[in-house]
Amino acid sequence: MTVSDQQGWRLRRVGDRVRTLRHARDMSQERLATLAGTARSTIVVLEGGGRNITLGTLFGIADALSVRAAALLDDRTHQTYDGAGATGNTGGTREYP
C-alpha cells in the first residue's frame, strides 16, 4: 500500500467515525457544522473521505460530538469525555461509542 493509499484509507476511516458518531446523536450535518464552527460542505466532504482537515477543525468536530479528538483518529479509542479532558465513567462524564 502506498503512502497515498494509506492516507486515503485513513481519511475515509475518520469520515466514517464522524458519520457514525453524528448519526448516534441524531445530528444533521448542518447542526454538526454549526456546533463545530465549520461549513456543512466540510462535513459532507470529510464524511466522504475526501478532505484533509486542520487540527482546529478536528477539535471543533470532536467537541461538537462530545468525544476526544483521538476517538476520531483511532478505532481503539472510545473513551468518555466530560469536556475538560477527563476520561473514565465517573462524576458527570458520559460514555460514547
C-alpha positions, 0 to 999 in steps of 0.5 A: 500500500502506498503512502497515498493509499494509506492516507486515503484509507485513513481519511475515509476511516475518520469520515466514517467515525464522524458519520457514525458518531453524528448519526448516534446523536441524531445530528444533521450535518448542518447542526454538526457544522454549526456546533463545530464552527465549520461549513456543512460542505466540510462535513459532507466532504470529510464524511466522504473521505475526501478532505484533509482537515486542520487540527482546529477543525478536528477539535471543533468536530470532536467537541461538537460530538462530545468525544476526544479528538483521538476517538476520531483518529483511532478505532481503539479509542472510545473513551468518555469525555466530560469536556475538560479532558477527563476520561473514565465513567465517573462524576458527570462524564458520559460514555460514547461509542 
